[in-house]
Amino acid sequence: MDMSVPADSVTFAPRYTLAVDAMGGDNAPDIVLGGLELAADRHPGARILLIGDEALLRRQLPHYPKLAALCDIRHAASSISMDMKPTTALRLRDSSLRLAMDAVAQGEAQGVVSAGNSGAMLTLAKIVIKTMPGITRPAMAAVNPSARGDVVMLDLGANLACDARNLVEFAVMGEAFAKAVLGLPSPRIGLLNVGAEELKGDERLRQAADSLRDSVLGPQFHGFVEGHDITAGTTDVVVTDGFTGNVALKTGEGALKLAFLLLKRVFQTNLLTRLGYLLVRPGLERMREWIDPRRYNGAMFVGLNGVVVKSHGGADAEGFASAVDVAMDMVTHHFNDAIRLRLEQMGLAPTQNELVTTDSVG
Amino acid sequence: MDMSVPADSVTFAPRYTLAVDAMGGDNAPDIVLGGLELAADRHPGARILLIGDEALLRRQLPHYPKLAALCDIRHAASSISMDMKPTTALRLRDSSLRLAMDAVAQGEAQGVVSAGNSGAMLTLAKIVIKTMPGITRPAMAAVNPSARGDVVMLDLGANLACDARNLVEFAVMGEAFAKAVLGLPSPRIGLLNVGAEELKGDERLRQAADSLRDSVLGPQFHGFVEGHDITAGTTDVVVTDGFTGNVALKTGEGALKLAFLLLKRVFQTNLLTRLGYLLVRPGLERMREWIDPRRYNGAMFVGLNGVVVKSHGGADAEGFASAVDVAMDMVTHHFNDAIRLRLEQMGLAPTQNELVTTDSVG
């Protein structure tokens, strides 16, 4: 049972449900439907609540038989465009994204997946699905490639300035994600800083490090890590504020892009190098796929009363299917329960009083 | 005439002098002497004030005839180790690094180059050479590769937290560097942020952007740039606080390292890929050299009353020679005069009163 479901709305649910925004993203609903068709194979026990223009979806659905077998359609009269401001999106109470969030808030679904507008998505999630009790601020997380495997990094931009408590919460959520989605039994956690020594950085970072060291996560806390540790895979989780995380994510992606650009120039030098390219092409393509930021496609908004996964707006069907996989992993591996348990163990869980306040203020 | 030289100590100087710390770095003095020998060819008119263990240097010098022709040796009784704390280094008044800084402070040399301890170097530079009037905080700058050419980024860790005024000063210093060393007539300046839109980021960034837009640098100010713009070469100068800059620099280097690691695995797959490697090896080696962070070897401490260049501690002779080239470019192209002119044009130059205060407080 997902504890984020309000007690009074729990009904017998034989399987997990994802609410999917069929209208979000550059190529909706085609890639959404195509992605769900691919994902249906991998999650035959799931139920999909497909939300969007009902007439359009009913016309398309026959082309996606596996999806059709496990989906219900819910009509949404409007949708949120990619460039709509969050405040405008918030007023659109019948948008496909809003109805998907409502389904999670009302306990009909355990998670939502959308390839739509991420600013609107974060704002709606905070207001409709609401922040999990004990978490001060939801964060944006993503998976990055490293020399030793996948690395979860957060926050990536949901909170530009963060205090020590926020960073500790990010560590809790990053650890839960690495367990649920990457399948690591005991993920190692690093706090991003300008040096590995204990005295580096500002007071806020040192406080967060002290809290983590003294907590139940202590044995898994590696200490401070530096920028190059992200791709070295020194730790499985990299915790940072949203400003630094956003810059680091984009800088790393940019550097890999530069490497491929230069590599292309090298291979195009002459006939011999072109022949060289033909010999290594399959390996190069695997390499490019492996470091593609869209492999785990998109980002997760974590710290909410439900699973919220944002697929890349320009993703293809395979990309959207990956986002569905991540959401299903988070739901079936009880990502939010793992966070709640850690918060309790660390003395960060809210009291009954605070729970009421959180619910009413939202 | 370098205006950083106090008026009462100006003597007729037929050529520029660099004070070189012969004892700093992992392989001193060998790579220092080897590097200077290489650089001597490129700067025949320069004078080198070589500071270190006099007996040792006199014994070695005959092996470096070109350097011998343009160098004077000054004895230093001690040297600063790579792991010495800045506060300890500060008490060592006869170290080779200290005497090199003294030479600049006393107007005997226009710049200092060392492959030694960077923390000690920055601390000593601030106290001995002193911050330039009008500059609030010296910064650390370095050159990075991009798809469109070289990009200067600063600050890289000298100031973890920065205000809008600091960022504006970094833009001034970055522009002067791009002119003096990269030879760009009108460098484009970007302010690192989490999005390109004017409303992104915090108040401090928006204030800095407004100041730059309204200043003499306005036409060269591109606005906000994101992490991926660093390697895309969207601007020639990327301005950021020391925390973000340090993380971005190391993240970018780490990502390029990951790309080479994966590439190596691709080439080692089988006999055909090994043959492919042989065909592209020359190009790959040029590519690796080109993106090597040590091509411009090391970092510049800017905003001081003299040129201060830090060569990488583990650099080879060619690397140390590059650091000498950068220092010579900064000196001969009047890097500090360019900063002073901009500060005046932007109304940031100190008044006569402030000048006196700055000098006495140091």
Boltz contact constraints between the chains, C-beta under 6 A:
constraints:
  - contact:
      token1: [A, 147]
      token2: [B, 258]
      max_distance: 6.0
  - contact:
      token1: [A, 147]
      token2: [B, 261]
      max_distance: 6.0
  - contact:
      token1: [A, 157]
      token2: [B, 194]
      max_distance: 6.0
  - contact:
      token1: [A, 160]
      token2: [B, 202]
      max_distance: 6.0
  - contact:
      token1: [A, 194]
      token2: [B, 157]
      max_distance: 6.0
  - contact:
      token1: [A, 194]
      token2: [B, 243]
      max_distance: 6.0
  - contact:
      token1: [A, 194]
      token2: [B, 246]
      max_distance: 6.0
  - contact:
      token1: [A, 202]
      token2: [B, 160]
      max_distance: 6.0
  - contact:
      token1: [A, 226]
      token2: [B, 250]
      max_distance: 6.0
  - contact:
      token1: [A, 227]
      token2: [B, 247]
      max_distance: 6.0
  - contact:
      token1: [A, 227]
      token2: [B, 250]
      max_distance: 6.0
  - contact:
      token1: [A, 227]
      token2: [B, 251]
      max_distance: 6.0
  - contact:
      token1: [A, 227]
      token2: [B, 254]
      max_distance: 6.0
  - contact:
      token1: [A, 228]
      token2: [B, 250]
      max_distance: 6.0
  - contact:
      token1: [A, 228]
      token2: [B, 253]
      max_distance: 6.0
  - contact:
      token1: [A, 228]
      token2: [B, 254]
      max_distance: 6.0
  - contact:
      token1: [A, 230]
      token2: [B, 251]
      max_distance: 6.0
  - contact:
      token1: [A, 231]
      token2: [B, 254]
      max_distance: 6.0
  - contact:
      token1: [A, 231]
      token2: [B, 255]
      max_distance: 6.0
  - contact:
      token1: [A, 231]
      token2: [B, 258]
      max_distance: 6.0
  - contact:
      token1: [A, 243]
      token2: [B, 194]
      max_distance: 6.0
  - contact:
      token1: [A, 244]
      token2: [B, 244]
      max_distance: 6.0
  - contact:
      token1: [A, 244]
      token2: [B, 247]
      max_distance: 6.0
  - contact:
      token1: [A, 246]
      token2: [B, 194]
      max_distance: 6.0
  - contact:
      token1: [A, 247]
      token2: [B, 227]
      max_distance: 6.0
  - contact:
      token1: [A, 247]
      token2: [B, 244]
      max_distance: 6.0
  - contact:
      token1: [A, 247]
      token2: [B, 248]
      max_distance: 6.0
  - contact:
      token1: [A, 248]
      token2: [B, 247]
      max_distance: 6.0
  - contact:
      token1: [A, 248]
      token2: [B, 251]
      max_distance: 6.0
  - contact:
      token1: [A, 250]
      token2: [B, 226]
      max_distance: 6.0
  - contact:
      token1: [A, 250]
      token2: [B, 227]
      max_distance: 6.0
  - contact:
      token1: [A, 250]
      token2: [B, 228]
      max_distance: 6.0
  - contact:
      token1: [A, 251]
      token2: [B, 227]
      max_distance: 6.0
  - contact:
      token1: [A, 251]
      token2: [B, 230]
      max_distance: 6.0
  - contact:
      token1: [A, 251]
      token2: [B, 248]
      max_distance: 6.0
  - contact:
      token1: [A, 251]
      token2: [B, 251]
      max_distance: 6.0
  - contact:
      token1: [A, 251]
      token2: [B, 252]
      max_distance: 6.0
  - contact:
      token1: [A, 252]
      token2: [B, 251]
      max_distance: 6.0
  - contact:
      token1: [A, 252]
      token2: [B, 255]
      max_distance: 6.0
  - contact:
      token1: [A, 253]
      token2: [B, 228]
      max_distance: 6.0
  - contact:
      token1: [A, 254]
      token2: [B, 227]
      max_distance: 6.0
  - contact:
      token1: [A, 254]
      token2: [B, 228]
      max_distance: 6.0
  - contact:
      token1: [A, 254]
      token2: [B, 231]
      max_distance: 6.0
  - contact:
      token1: [A, 255]
      token2: [B, 231]
      max_distance: 6.0
  - contact:
      token1: [A, 255]
      token2: [B, 252]
      max_distance: 6.0
  - contact:
      token1: [A, 255]
      token2: [B, 255]
      max_distance: 6.0
  - contact:
      token1: [A, 255]
      token2: [B, 256]
      max_distance: 6.0
  - contact:
      token1: [A, 256]
      token2: [B, 255]
      max_distance: 6.0
  - contact:
      token1: [A, 256]
      token2: [B, 259]
      max_distance: 6.0
  - contact:
      token1: [A, 258]
      token2: [B, 147]
      max_distance: 6.0
  - contact:
      token1: [A, 258]
      token2: [B, 231]
      max_distance: 6.0
  - contact:
      token1: [A, 259]
      token2: [B, 256]
      max_distance: 6.0
  - contact:
      token1: [A, 259]
      token2: [B, 259]
      max_distance: 6.0
  - contact:
      token1: [A, 261]
      token2: [B, 147]
      max_distance: 6.0
  - contact:
      token1: [A, 262]
      token2: [B, 287]
      max_distance: 6.0
  - contact:
      token1: [A, 266]
      token2: [B, 280]
      max_distance: 6.0
  - contact:
      token1: [A, 266]
      token2: [B, 283]
      max_distance: 6.0
  - contact:
      token1: [A, 266]
      token2: [B, 284]
      max_distance: 6.0
  - contact:
      token1: [A, 266]
      token2: [B, 287]
      max_distance: 6.0
  - contact:
      token1: [A, 269]
      token2: [B, 283]
      max_distance: 6.0
  - contact:
      token1: [A, 272]
      token2: [B, 279]
      max_distance: 6.0
  - contact:
      token1: [A, 273]
      token2: [B, 279]
      max_distance: 6.0
  - contact:
      token1: [A, 273]
      token2: [B, 280]
      max_distance: 6.0
  - contact:
      token1: [A, 273]
      token2: [B, 283]
      max_distance: 6.0
  - contact:
      token1: [A, 275]
      token2: [B, 279]
      max_distance: 6.0
  - contact:
      token1: [A, 276]
      token2: [B, 276]
      max_distance: 6.0
  - contact:
      token1: [A, 276]
      token2: [B, 279]
      max_distance: 6.0
  - contact:
      token1: [A, 276]
      token2: [B, 280]
      max_distance: 6.0
  - contact:
      token1: [A, 279]
      token2: [B, 272]
      max_distance: 6.0
  - contact:
      token1: [A, 279]
      token2: [B, 273]
      max_distance: 6.0
  - contact:
      token1: [A, 279]
      token2: [B, 275]
      max_distance: 6.0
  - contact:
      token1: [A, 279]
      token2: [B, 276]
      max_distance: 6.0
  - contact:
      token1: [A, 280]
      token2: [B, 266]
      max_distance: 6.0
  - contact:
      token1: [A, 280]
      token2: [B, 273]
      max_distance: 6.0
  - contact:
      token1: [A, 280]
      token2: [B, 276]
      max_distance: 6.0
  - contact:
      token1: [A, 283]
      token2: [B, 266]
      max_distance: 6.0
  - contact:
      token1: [A, 283]
      token2: [B, 269]
      max_distance: 6.0
  - contact:
      token1: [A, 283]
      token2: [B, 273]
      max_distance: 6.0
  - contact:
      token1: [A, 284]
      token2: [B, 266]
      max_distance: 6.0
  - contact:
      token1: [A, 287]
      token2: [B, 262]
      max_distance: 6.0
  - contact:
      token1: [A, 287]
      token2: [B, 266]
      max_distance: 6.0
